[in-house]
Amino acid sequence: MAPSHALRCCKRVINWVPAVFINLVVGWSYYAYVVELCVYTITSNAERICYLIIFHIALFLFIWAYWKTIWSKPASPSKAFVLPRAEKELYEQEERAQVQQEILKKVAKNLPIYTRTAGGAVRYCDICQVIKPDRCHHCSTCEMCVLKMDHHCPWVNNCVGFSNYKYFVLFLAYASLYCLVICATVVQYFIKFWTEPNTHAKFHILFLFFVAALFFISVVSLLSYHLWLVGKNRTTIEAFRAPVFANGPDKNGFSLGFSRNVAEVFGDQAKHWFFPVFSALGDGHSFVTRLVHIDPEQANSDTFPSPAASSRSRVNPCSVGGGRSQKHPQATYDALYKQRRRRSRPPLSFHAPGRASNQLFLLRRAVHPSSLPCHIDRGCTAGVQTAPV
């Protein structure tokens, strides 16, 4: 036990090296810009004050978003996704994978889970011993399942997911702004020191411009990619491996249109978009999915809950379009989005099949103790939260 514990401690210390490196670079850039450039190099007081104000605003936003990304604890599945005691004992005693899947499917019927593995099995984490919600994945570095996991970032030594994805995007944006401010204000002195004889601040000014330009190119590339993901409502994992629904893999399974995709991450109030405060929609456990054509065979399968089974588990179905084929899915997205905004608590969205072909249903319920499945202990409802811990 002792060697294993020691190795784990060493691993945790090593994981902080990239983040410490970034902080050291930022600290050195502060000295080079404020002391070497503004104090020793710039002679105009008006120019010096203007540069210092712009620099410190960009630095403040950058550090704020960066540290929020680092210290925001990744959100994990609530107790509602843990197997009940009876089913857990049966699952652990059973050695046949097929029977284990039947146990998981029985429990998953009462949960808003509509993605499966590539083989069609219920996604279950044997390490955390929970049924994985949609878009949830296990991080081997953090040793936990993370809601809407995007990736594990070594530069922040944290998992980027539902609880801090907005902070991460803002961190990239303000890091780009910080580097751009440095490059734009230092370039004239960079050219001057490059062509003229050696001076006291030459090394710091030259190196500051090179480092800022290099980081700007790298960060802007990463920022552009993640802005594209936000517009598509995908995670990095989903961009490389499409989520699997009842009708097969679909990279656009969670896409609701550009404006709604942006609101899923940044919120529906523009005043919160540019500050690293939590404003994402939903609770991270369930997500509104695109309404897709349901095959009659899939409608009769036991993979997803039927309307009758849903009513038995205290879920109130809301038929969209009166049971007819939807000719205008965009109107359906508008209705779902407005309903999502009106609710004081983020709803759990159900993408359930109809009883016949071309029939679309949307089952939705709020996270409330009275609407939880009967097998879930009412005392565990505190684990179902609308915001990450």
VEXDREN-2710 file (C-alpha; in Angstrom, 1 decimal):
% VEXDREN-2710
k/r/px/py/pz
1/MET/0.0/0.0/0.0
2/ALA/2.8/2.4/0.9
3/PRO/4.6/2.3/-2.5
4/SER/1.3/2.7/-4.3
5/HIS/0.4/5.7/-2.2
6/ALA/3.8/7.2/-2.7
7/LEU/3.6/6.8/-6.5
8/ARG/0.2/8.4/-6.5
9/CYS/1.5/11.4/-4.6
10/CYS/4.4/11.7/-7.0
11/LYS/2.0/11.5/-9.9
12/ARG/-0.1/14.3/-8.5
13/VAL/2.9/16.5/-8.0
14/ILE/4.1/15.9/-11.5
15/ASN/0.7/16.7/-12.9
16/TRP/1.1/20.3/-11.6
17/VAL/4.3/20.9/-13.5
18/PRO/2.6/22.3/-16.7
19/ALA/0.3/24.6/-14.7
20/VAL/3.2/25.8/-12.6
21/PHE/5.2/26.4/-15.8
22/ILE/2.4/28.6/-17.2
23/ASN/2.2/30.6/-14.0
24/LEU/6.0/31.2/-14.1
25/VAL/5.8/32.4/-17.7
26/VAL/3.0/34.7/-16.8
27/GLY/4.9/36.0/-13.8
28/TRP/8.0/36.7/-16.0
29/SER/5.9/38.4/-18.7
30/TYR/4.5/40.7/-16.0
31/TYR/8.0/41.7/-15.0
32/ALA/9.3/42.1/-18.5
33/TYR/6.3/44.2/-19.6
34/VAL/5.8/46.4/-16.5
35/VAL/9.4/46.9/-15.4
36/GLU/11.6/46.4/-18.4
37/LEU/9.2/48.0/-21.0
38/CYS/7.0/50.5/-19.2
39/VAL/9.5/51.6/-16.5
40/TYR/12.9/51.4/-18.2
41/THR/12.1/51.7/-21.9
42/ILE/9.0/53.9/-22.5
43/THR/9.7/57.6/-21.9
44/SER/6.2/59.1/-22.5
45/ASN/4.0/59.1/-19.3
46/ALA/0.8/59.1/-21.4
47/GLU/1.9/56.1/-23.4
48/ARG/3.1/54.3/-20.2
49/ILE/-0.2/54.8/-18.4
50/CYS/-2.3/53.7/-21.4
51/TYR/-0.2/50.6/-21.9
52/LEU/-0.4/49.7/-18.2
53/ILE/-4.2/50.1/-18.0
54/ILE/-4.8/47.9/-21.1
55/PHE/-2.3/45.3/-20.0
56/HIS/-3.7/44.9/-16.5
57/ILE/-7.3/44.6/-17.7
58/ALA/-6.3/41.8/-20.1
59/LEU/-4.2/40.2/-17.4
60/PHE/-7.0/40.3/-14.9
61/LEU/-9.5/38.6/-17.2
62/PHE/-6.9/36.0/-18.2
63/ILE/-6.0/35.1/-14.7
64/TRP/-9.6/35.1/-13.5
65/ALA/-10.7/32.6/-16.2
66/TYR/-7.5/30.6/-15.9
67/TRP/-7.8/30.0/-12.1
68/LYS/-11.6/29.4/-12.3
69/THR/-10.8/26.6/-14.8
70/ILE/-8.2/25.1/-12.5
71/TRP/-10.1/25.2/-9.3
72/SER/-13.6/24.3/-10.5
73/LYS/-14.2/20.8/-9.4
74/PRO/-15.4/18.5/-12.2
75/ALA/-19.1/17.6/-11.8
76/SER/-19.8/13.9/-11.4
77/PRO/-23.0/11.8/-11.7
78/SER/-25.6/12.1/-8.9
79/LYS/-26.7/9.3/-6.7
80/ALA/-29.7/8.8/-9.1
81/PHE/-27.3/7.0/-11.5
82/VAL/-26.0/4.6/-8.9
83/LEU/-27.4/1.1/-9.1
84/PRO/-29.9/0.3/-6.3
85/ARG/-28.6/-2.1/-3.7
86/ALA/-30.6/-5.1/-5.0
87/GLU/-29.6/-4.6/-8.6
88/LYS/-26.0/-3.9/-7.6
89/GLU/-25.7/-7.2/-5.8
90/LEU/-27.2/-9.1/-8.7
91/TYR/-24.8/-7.3/-11.1
92/GLU/-21.7/-8.1/-9.0
93/GLN/-22.7/-11.8/-8.5
94/GLU/-23.6/-12.3/-12.2
95/GLU/-20.7/-13.3/-14.4
96/ARG/-22.5/-13.4/-17.8
97/ALA/-22.2/-10.1/-19.6
98/GLN/-25.6/-10.5/-21.3
99/VAL/-27.4/-10.9/-18.0
100/GLN/-25.5/-7.9/-16.6
101/GLN/-26.7/-5.8/-19.5
102/GLU/-30.3/-6.8/-18.8
103/ILE/-29.9/-5.6/-15.2
104/LEU/-28.5/-2.3/-16.4
105/LYS/-31.2/-1.8/-19.0
106/LYS/-33.8/-2.4/-16.4
107/VAL/-32.4/0.4/-14.3
108/ALA/-31.7/2.7/-17.3
109/LYS/-35.3/2.7/-18.3
110/ASN/-36.1/5.1/-15.5
111/LEU/-33.2/7.4/-16.3
112/PRO/-32.7/10.1/-19.1
113/ILE/-30.1/8.0/-20.9
114/TYR/-30.3/7.6/-24.6
115/THR/-26.7/7.0/-25.7
116/ARG/-25.1/3.6/-25.8
117/THR/-21.7/2.0/-26.5
118/ALA/-20.8/1.1/-30.1
119/GLY/-22.2/-2.3/-29.4
120/GLY/-25.5/-1.0/-28.1
121/ALA/-24.8/-1.7/-24.4
122/VAL/-25.7/0.5/-21.5
123/ARG/-22.6/2.6/-20.6
124/TYR/-21.6/1.6/-17.1
125/CYS/-18.4/2.6/-15.3
126/ASP/-17.1/-0.4/-13.3
127/ILE/-14.6/1.9/-11.4
128/CYS/-17.1/4.5/-10.2
129/GLN/-19.9/1.9/-10.2
130/VAL/-22.5/4.3/-11.9
131/ILE/-24.5/4.3/-15.1
132/LYS/-22.9/7.0/-17.2
133/PRO/-25.3/9.8/-18.1
134/ASP/-25.2/11.0/-21.7
135/ARG/-21.9/12.7/-22.6
136/CYS/-20.3/11.5/-19.4
137/HIS/-16.9/9.7/-19.5
138/HIS/-14.4/8.4/-17.0
139/CYS/-11.1/10.3/-16.6
140/SER/-8.2/8.1/-15.6
141/THR/-6.2/11.0/-14.4
142/CYS/-8.9/12.5/-12.2
143/GLU/-10.1/9.0/-11.3
144/MET/-13.8/9.9/-11.6
145/CYS/-16.6/10.1/-14.1
146/VAL/-17.0/13.7/-15.4
147/LEU/-20.3/15.1/-16.7
148/LYS/-20.1/16.3/-20.3
149/MET/-16.4/15.6/-20.4
150/ASP/-14.5/17.4/-23.1
151/HIS/-10.9/16.4/-22.3
152/HIS/-8.3/16.4/-19.5
153/CYS/-6.1/19.4/-19.9
154/PRO/-2.6/19.1/-18.5
155/TRP/-2.1/22.9/-18.6
156/VAL/-4.8/23.5/-16.0
157/ASN/-4.4/20.1/-14.3
158/ASN/-8.1/19.5/-14.4
159/CYS/-10.8/17.9/-16.4
160/VAL/-12.7/20.2/-18.7
161/GLY/-16.4/19.4/-18.6
162/PHE/-19.8/20.6/-17.8
163/SER/-18.8/22.6/-14.7
164/ASN/-15.9/24.6/-16.3
165/TYR/-16.1/24.3/-20.1
166/LYS/-17.2/28.0/-20.3
167/TYR/-14.3/29.0/-18.1
168/PHE/-11.9/27.1/-20.3
169/VAL/-13.2/28.8/-23.5
170/LEU/-12.9/32.2/-21.8
171/PHE/-9.4/31.3/-20.6
172/LEU/-8.4/30.6/-24.2
173/ALA/-10.0/33.8/-25.4
174/TYR/-8.4/36.0/-22.8
175/ALA/-5.1/34.3/-23.1
176/SER/-5.2/35.2/-26.8
177/LEU/-6.2/38.8/-25.9
178/TYR/-3.3/39.0/-23.4
179/CYS/-0.8/37.8/-25.9
180/LEU/-2.2/40.1/-28.6
181/VAL/-1.9/43.2/-26.3
182/ILE/1.7/42.3/-25.6
183/CYS/2.6/41.8/-29.3
184/ALA/0.8/45.0/-30.4
185/THR/2.4/47.2/-27.8
186/VAL/5.9/45.7/-27.8
187/VAL/6.4/45.4/-31.6
188/GLN/7.8/48.9/-32.2
189/TYR/10.4/48.4/-29.4
190/PHE/11.1/44.9/-30.7
191/ILE/12.0/46.4/-34.1
192/LYS/14.1/49.1/-32.4
193/PHE/16.1/46.8/-30.3
194/TRP/16.5/44.3/-33.1
195/THR/18.2/47.0/-35.3
196/GLU/20.0/49.1/-32.7
197/PRO/23.0/48.3/-30.4
198/ASN/22.5/46.4/-27.2
199/THR/20.6/48.0/-24.4
200/HIS/19.6/47.1/-20.9
201/ALA/16.1/45.8/-21.7
202/LYS/16.9/44.3/-25.1
203/PHE/16.8/40.6/-24.1
204/HIS/13.5/40.8/-22.1
205/ILE/11.8/42.9/-24.8
206/LEU/12.9/40.6/-27.7
207/PHE/12.1/37.4/-25.8
208/LEU/8.8/38.8/-24.6
209/PHE/7.6/39.4/-28.2
210/PHE/8.7/36.0/-29.4
211/VAL/7.0/34.1/-26.5
212/ALA/3.8/36.2/-26.8
213/ALA/3.7/35.6/-30.6
214/LEU/4.3/31.9/-30.2
215/PHE/1.6/31.5/-27.5
216/PHE/-0.8/33.6/-29.5
217/ILE/-0.6/31.4/-32.6
218/SER/-1.0/28.2/-30.5
219/VAL/-3.9/29.5/-28.3
220/VAL/-5.8/31.1/-31.2
221/SER/-5.7/27.8/-33.1
222/LEU/-7.1/25.9/-30.0
223/LEU/-9.7/28.7/-29.4
224/SER/-10.9/28.5/-33.0
225/TYR/-11.4/24.7/-32.7
226/HIS/-13.4/25.0/-29.4
227/LEU/-15.6/27.8/-30.7
228/TRP/-16.4/25.5/-33.6
229/LEU/-17.3/22.8/-31.2
230/VAL/-19.5/25.2/-29.2
231/GLY/-21.3/26.1/-32.4
232/LYS/-21.9/22.4/-33.2
233/ASN/-22.7/21.5/-29.5
234/ARG/-20.0/18.8/-29.5
235/THR/-17.3/17.9/-27.1
236/THR/-13.8/17.0/-28.2
237/ILE/-14.5/13.3/-27.5
238/GLU/-17.7/13.5/-29.6
239/ALA/-15.8/15.1/-32.4
240/PHE/-13.5/12.1/-32.7
241/ARG/-16.1/9.5/-31.7
242/ALA/-19.8/10.2/-32.5
243/PRO/-22.3/9.4/-29.7
244/VAL/-24.4/6.3/-30.4
245/PHE/-28.1/6.6/-30.2
246/ALA/-30.8/4.0/-30.9
247/ASN/-30.7/4.7/-34.6
248/GLY/-26.8/4.6/-34.7
249/PRO/-23.9/7.1/-34.4
250/ASP/-24.8/10.8/-34.9
251/LYS/-22.3/13.6/-34.4
252/ASN/-25.1/16.1/-34.5
253/GLY/-27.3/14.3/-32.0
254/PHE/-27.1/17.1/-29.5
255/SER/-27.1/20.0/-32.0
256/LEU/-30.1/22.4/-31.6
257/GLY/-29.0/25.2/-33.9
258/PHE/-26.1/27.6/-33.5
259/SER/-27.8/30.1/-31.1
260/ARG/-29.1/27.4/-28.9
261/ASN/-25.8/25.5/-28.9
262/VAL/-24.0/28.7/-27.8
263/ALA/-26.6/29.2/-25.0
264/GLU/-26.1/25.6/-23.8
265/VAL/-22.5/26.6/-22.8
266/PHE/-22.7/30.4/-22.2
267/GLY/-26.3/30.7/-21.0
268/ASP/-29.2/32.7/-22.4
269/GLN/-28.2/36.0/-20.9
270/ALA/-25.5/37.9/-22.9
271/LYS/-24.4/39.9/-19.8
272/HIS/-22.9/36.7/-18.4
273/TRP/-21.1/35.5/-21.5
274/PHE/-17.8/37.4/-21.1
275/PHE/-17.2/36.7/-17.4
276/PRO/-16.1/33.4/-15.8
277/VAL/-19.3/32.8/-13.8
278/PHE/-21.4/29.7/-14.2
279/SER/-24.3/30.3/-16.6
280/ALA/-24.6/27.1/-18.6
281/LEU/-28.1/25.6/-19.2
282/GLY/-29.1/22.3/-17.7
283/ASP/-27.8/20.1/-14.9
284/GLY/-25.2/18.1/-16.9
285/HIS/-27.1/14.9/-16.4
286/SER/-29.5/15.1/-19.4
287/PHE/-29.5/17.0/-22.7
288/VAL/-32.1/17.9/-25.3
289/THR/-31.4/15.8/-28.3
290/ARG/-32.4/16.3/-32.0
291/LEU/-35.7/14.7/-32.9
292/VAL/-34.9/11.9/-35.3
293/HIS/-36.9/9.4/-37.3
294/ILE/-37.7/6.4/-35.1
295/ASP/-37.9/3.0/-36.8
296/PRO/-40.9/0.8/-35.8
297/GLU/-38.6/-2.0/-34.7
298/GLN/-36.7/0.4/-32.4
299/ALA/-39.9/1.8/-31.1
300/ASN/-40.9/-1.7/-29.9
301/SER/-37.5/-2.5/-28.4
302/ASP/-36.8/-2.5/-24.7
303/THR/-33.8/-0.3/-25.0
304/PHE/-35.8/2.8/-24.4
305/PRO/-38.8/3.4/-22.2
306/SER/-42.2/3.2/-23.8
307/PRO/-44.9/5.8/-23.0
308/ALA/-46.7/3.3/-20.8
309/ALA/-43.6/2.4/-18.8
310/SER/-42.7/6.1/-18.5
311/SER/-46.1/6.8/-17.0
312/ARG/-45.6/4.1/-14.4
313/SER/-42.4/5.8/-13.4
314/ARG/-44.2/9.1/-12.8
315/VAL/-42.9/10.7/-15.9
316/ASN/-45.5/12.9/-17.7
317/PRO/-45.2/12.6/-21.4
318/CYS/-45.8/15.6/-23.6
319/SER/-46.5/14.7/-27.2
320/VAL/-45.0/17.1/-29.6
321/GLY/-47.1/17.7/-32.7
322/GLY/-50.1/15.7/-31.5
323/GLY/-48.5/12.4/-32.6
324/ARG/-48.1/13.4/-36.2
325/SER/-44.9/13.6/-38.3
326/GLN/-43.1/16.8/-37.7
327/LYS/-42.6/18.8/-40.9
328/HIS/-40.9/21.8/-39.2
329/PRO/-38.3/20.5/-36.7
330/GLN/-37.0/24.0/-36.2
331/ALA/-40.3/25.0/-34.6
332/THR/-39.9/22.1/-32.2
333/TYR/-36.4/23.3/-31.3
334/ASP/-37.8/26.7/-30.6
335/ALA/-40.5/25.3/-28.3
336/LEU/-38.0/23.1/-26.4
337/TYR/-35.6/26.0/-26.0
338/LYS/-38.2/28.4/-24.7
339/GLN/-39.5/25.7/-22.3
340/ARG/-36.0/25.1/-21.1
341/ARG/-35.6/28.9/-20.3
342/ARG/-38.9/29.2/-18.5
343/ARG/-38.2/26.4/-16.0
344/SER/-36.7/27.5/-12.7
345/ARG/-34.9/24.1/-12.5
346/PRO/-33.2/22.6/-15.5
347/PRO/-35.4/19.7/-16.8
348/LEU/-34.3/16.2/-17.6
349/SER/-35.1/15.7/-21.3
350/PHE/-36.3/12.4/-22.7
351/HIS/-36.0/11.4/-26.3
352/ALA/-38.4/8.5/-26.4
353/PRO/-39.7/6.6/-29.4
354/GLY/-43.3/6.6/-30.4
355/ARG/-45.6/3.7/-31.0
356/ALA/-45.5/3.8/-34.8
357/SER/-43.3/5.1/-37.6
358/ASN/-42.8/8.8/-38.0
359/GLN/-44.2/9.5/-34.5
360/LEU/-42.1/11.7/-32.3
361/PHE/-42.4/12.2/-28.6
362/LEU/-40.5/14.3/-26.1
363/LEU/-40.7/13.3/-22.5
364/ARG/-39.5/15.9/-20.1
365/ARG/-39.6/16.1/-16.3
366/ALA/-38.1/18.5/-13.7
367/VAL/-35.7/17.3/-11.1
368/HIS/-38.1/17.0/-8.2
369/PRO/-38.3/14.4/-5.5
370/SER/-41.9/13.5/-6.5
371/SER/-40.9/12.8/-10.1
372/LEU/-37.9/10.6/-9.3
373/PRO/-38.2/6.9/-10.1
374/CYS/-39.7/4.9/-7.2
375/HIS/-36.5/2.9/-6.6
376/ILE/-34.5/6.0/-5.8
377/ASP/-34.2/6.9/-2.2
378/ARG/-35.9/10.2/-1.6
379/GLY/-33.2/11.0/0.9
380/CYS/-30.7/11.0/-2.0
381/THR/-32.4/13.7/-4.0
382/ALA/-29.8/16.2/-2.8
383/GLY/-27.4/14.6/-5.1
384/VAL/-29.4/15.8/-8.1
385/GLN/-28.4/19.4/-8.5
386/THR/-28.9/22.0/-11.2
387/ALA/-25.3/23.3/-10.8
388/PRO/-22.0/21.6/-10.2
389/VAL/-20.6/21.3/-6.8
END
